[in-house]
């Protein structure tokens, strides 16, 4: 498994973001992987991880698929299907992999599972090449 670099200020993976998740993402062949334990401060309801925060983690995992293909992209569309509530204080695992390349779009699928490997949420995302000023950001990994 290869650890992937992070954008320092990113809410999900940035180590310099004081309120962020500070996730580490890894590449395992053609798949992206990370783990996280949501805490009480991440709740939407008592004991349940906020769905918008979960979506941010799925988005960040999916973004890395075009990145490992040497493309800097921005999210054009994301869709999440929440299958079961994600409990706080329990480890979750997020994975993402390429679905297909379609013209200028990169289509990606992702999953969040608990330690019992139950699928708790599924995401799909469409990513488009970023404008030059984003691609040339010196802080990009």
Buried (B, 14 or more C-beta within 10 A) or exposed (E): EEEBEBBBEBBBBBEEBEEBBBBBBBBEEEBBBBEBEBEEEBBBEEBBBBBEBBBBBBBBBBBBBBBBEEBBBEBEEBEBEBEEBBBBEBEBBBBBBBBEEEEEBBBBBBBBBBEEEEEBBBBBBBBBBBEEEEEEEEEBE
